[in-house]
Amino acid sequence: MNDNEWAVEKVDEIAGVYLRSILLKKAGVSVPQHAHPYAHATLCASGSANVHMGMDFKGRMNAGDIMEVPKDISHTFTAQEDNTRLVCIHNTKSAEFIKAHGL
């Protein structure tokens, strides 16, 4: 995968919430598998994506869908459409981990 096939486009901290907007430019592009030591939510803002947690397929997210990602569970999202946008929603307490470790 090319680094330019996906990008964290925007990061905001608003009202005690930490948001990361990720654009998957082409169908088939995935966010690298990763885990966090806390739960968070992911919103599919546009397009659609398949969700895997560990090796398990958890379903397809379409624009407007939101899913909780449990703590310590490896997860990845694979775009099913070009220009799929995902927004990861964390509390600001967990933001320090993200800032130090990336995804």
C-alpha positions as CSV (number, residue, x, y, z in Angstrom):
1,M,0.0,0.0,0.0
2,N,1.2,3.5,-0.9
3,D,1.2,6.0,1.9
4,N,-0.7,8.3,-0.4
5,E,-3.6,5.8,-0.6
6,W,-4.9,6.8,2.8
7,A,-4.4,9.8,5.0
8,V,-5.3,11.2,8.4
9,E,-6.7,14.5,7.0
10,K,-7.9,16.3,10.1
11,V,-7.5,16.0,13.8
12,D,-9.6,18.1,16.2
13,E,-10.3,18.2,20.0
14,I,-13.7,19.6,20.6
15,A,-15.9,19.5,23.8
16,G,-13.9,16.7,25.4
17,V,-13.8,14.6,22.2
18,Y,-10.8,13.8,20.1
19,L,-11.6,13.2,16.4
20,R,-9.4,11.8,13.6
21,S,-10.8,12.0,10.1
22,I,-9.2,9.4,7.8
23,L,-9.7,9.3,4.0
24,L,-9.3,6.0,2.1
25,K,-8.8,7.2,-1.5
26,K,-9.4,4.0,-3.4
27,A,-11.6,0.9,-2.9
28,G,-9.5,-1.9,-1.4
29,V,-7.3,0.4,0.7
30,S,-7.1,-0.5,4.4
31,V,-6.3,1.3,7.6
32,P,-3.4,-0.7,9.0
33,Q,-4.4,-3.3,11.6
34,H,-3.9,-1.8,15.1
35,A,-5.3,-1.8,18.6
36,H,-5.7,0.8,21.4
37,P,-5.7,0.3,25.2
38,Y,-9.2,1.9,25.4
39,A,-12.5,1.7,23.6
40,H,-13.5,4.2,20.9
41,A,-16.1,4.6,18.1
42,T,-15.7,4.9,14.4
43,L,-18.2,6.7,12.1
44,C,-18.3,6.0,8.4
45,A,-18.9,9.6,7.2
46,S,-18.9,8.7,3.5
47,G,-18.5,5.7,1.2
48,S,-18.4,2.3,2.9
49,A,-15.9,0.0,4.6
50,N,-15.6,-3.6,5.7
51,V,-14.6,-4.0,9.3
52,H,-12.4,-6.7,10.8
53,M,-11.6,-7.2,14.5
54,G,-8.8,-9.7,14.9
55,M,-9.4,-12.2,12.1
56,D,-13.2,-11.8,12.4
57,F,-15.3,-10.0,9.8
58,K,-17.7,-7.8,11.7
59,G,-19.7,-6.4,8.8
60,R,-19.9,-3.5,6.4
61,M,-20.2,0.1,7.5
62,N,-22.1,2.5,5.2
63,A,-22.2,6.3,5.3
64,G,-23.8,7.3,8.6
65,D,-23.1,4.0,10.4
66,I,-21.1,4.1,13.7
67,M,-19.4,1.1,15.4
68,E,-17.8,0.7,18.8
69,V,-14.3,-0.7,18.8
70,P,-13.5,-2.5,22.1
71,K,-10.2,-1.8,23.9
72,D,-7.2,-4.0,23.1
73,I,-8.9,-5.5,20.0
74,S,-6.9,-5.4,16.7
75,H,-9.1,-3.8,14.0
76,T,-8.9,-2.6,10.5
77,F,-11.2,-1.0,8.0
78,T,-11.1,-1.7,4.2
79,A,-12.7,0.8,1.8
80,Q,-15.4,-0.6,-0.5
81,E,-15.7,2.6,-2.4
82,D,-13.3,5.3,-3.5
83,N,-13.0,8.3,-1.2
84,T,-14.4,6.5,1.9
85,R,-14.1,8.7,5.0
86,L,-13.9,7.3,8.5
87,V,-14.0,9.4,11.7
88,C,-12.5,7.8,14.8
89,I,-14.0,9.3,18.0
90,H,-12.0,9.1,21.2
91,N,-12.3,10.8,24.5
92,T,-9.5,13.3,25.1
93,K,-8.0,11.3,27.9
94,S,-7.1,8.6,25.4
95,A,-5.8,11.2,22.9
96,E,-2.3,11.2,24.6
97,F,-1.8,7.6,23.5
98,I,-2.8,8.3,19.9
99,K,-0.5,11.4,19.8
100,A,2.4,9.3,21.0
101,H,1.8,6.2,18.9
102,G,-0.2,7.2,15.9
103,L,-3.3,5.2,14.9
